Amino acid sequence: RYIGDWSSDVCSSDLLRARLGDSERGIRRSAIRGLGILRATPAVADLLQVVREDRDDGLRFEAVRALRKINDPSAGGELLSLLNINSDAVREEMIATLGSMRYGAAVPELTRIVEQSKVADSACILAMAALADLADPASMPLFERVRDHSHEMLRLYANEGIARTADAKML
């Protein structure tokens, strides 16, 4: 509410970062959201700490979403290492964030998620969407294999990935 009263986003960012440790959950949530809105790159390490250490999955989810808004690829490695987190919502937000960040090192793990899924669950679909966003040529065999899948969203992302790799023979 008072962010607009400050003369600089840096000052606001520092104030919000200070509130990440507040005892009241609502204040911490608002601070996390504010850091994402401000695209506060200096807060990346603090937000990663929330994802790693906070016991509240809702706050962890918000921290990953804020990291997506900030879009600093330096966070990709740590998010990738945390993909085995036990909250589906947080894991799925991480998958979408890795794709949005175009974090290329995530391709093998995202591919594993798609290939090991027994059904087209939300994690599988989000991993395929992230792979389509990354458009890594190494994903082409997976895209070709999935483009005729019975699930419409998997087909959509497979074809999207094929188009983004810009392979002339797939025209």
N, C-alpha and C positions, 0 to 999 in steps of 0.2 A: 504494500500500500504506500509506503513512504519512499520507494525507490525513485519515483519521479522527482522527489524533492532534492535529490543529490545532484551535484554538478557533474559527476563523472561516473561512468559505468564501473571503472576500476574500484572506486570507493564503494559502490553498491556490491560489487563482487566480493570484496573483502568482508563487508558486513554479513553477507549471506554465508560465506564460508565459515565465519565465526559461529553462525547459528546451527551448523551441521551437528554439533555436539549437544544441542539443547535437550533438556530432559522432556520437553513436550513434543510428542510425535508430529502434531500438526505444524508446528514451527519448523521442524526438520524437513518435513515434506515440502512446505512452501519454499524453504531455502534451496532445496534440491531443484525444484521446478524453476525457481528464479535464476539459478546458475545456468540451467539449460537455455532459458529464454535469452539471457544475456550472452550466451555462447562464451562463457567464462573459461577460456583455456587454462588460466592458472589454477582452476579448481579441479582439473582432471584427476590428479593424484588423490585429492580428497574424496571425489566421487567414486573412484576405484576402491578406496578404502571402505566406503559404505557398502559397495557391492560385495566385497570380500568378507567384511566383518559384522555388519549389522544383522541382527536376528529377525528383523521385520522384513518379510518378503515384499511387502508393498513399497517400502522405502528403497529396497534393492532394485525393484522394478523401475521406480522413478529415477534412481541414479543412472541406470543403464539408458533410459530414455533421454535423460539430460546429456549423457555422453554422446548419444546419437546426434542430438542437436548441435553440440559443440563440434562434432565431426573432426576430432583430432586422432589421426591414425596411430599415434603413439600409444593409445589405449588398447588397440586391437590385440596385441600379444597377450596382455593380461586378461582381457575378455575371453579370448580363445582358451586360455588355460583354465578358466572358470566354467566352461560349458557343461561340466558334469554336475553342476549345481542341482540341488534336489527340488527346486521349484520350477514347475513347467512354465509358468508365466514369465519368470525371470529368464529362464533358458531361452524361451522363444523370443523374448525381446533382445537378448544377446545375439541370437542368430540373425534377426532382422538388422540389428545395428552393425554387425560385421559386414553384411552385404551392402548396407547403406554407406559405410566407410570405404568400401571397395578394398577391404583388407585381404589381399591376395594370399597371404599365408594361411588363411582359413579354408582354402579350397579342399585340401585332403580331409579335414574334419567334417566339413559340410557334406562332402561326397559320402563319407562313412555314414553320416546320419541318414541320408537318402537311401543308400543301399541296404542298411540294416533295418529299415522300417518294414514291418510286416504289413502294415496298412498305411494308407495315405493320411496319417495324422497331421495335426497342425505343425509339429516340428519338422516333419518331412517336407511339407509344402513350403514352409518358410525357408528351409535349407535350400530347396530347389529355387525359390525366388532369389535368395542371396547369391546362389551360383549363377543365375541368369544375370544378375546385376554385375557380378565380377567378370563374366564373359571370358574366363580363362580358357584358352584352347585345350588345356588338359581335361576340361569337362565335356568336350565334344562327344566322346563315346557314351557318356551318361545321358547327355541330351538326346542323342540319336536313339538310345535304348528306351527312353521314357516318352518320347514324342508320340507314341501310339498307346500310351497307358490308358486304362479305362477311366481314370480320374481326370476330369476336365482341367483342374488347376495345374496338375502336374504336366499335362500336355501343353498348356499355355506357357508355363515357365520354361519347359524344354525348348519349345519353338522360339521363345523370346531369347533364350541363351544362344541358340543356333544363329539367330539373326544378329545378335550383338557381337558374336565372334567374327562376323563379316567374312566367313569362308566363301570364296567365290564359287566353289563347286556345289555348295548347298543352295545356290540361288533358285 
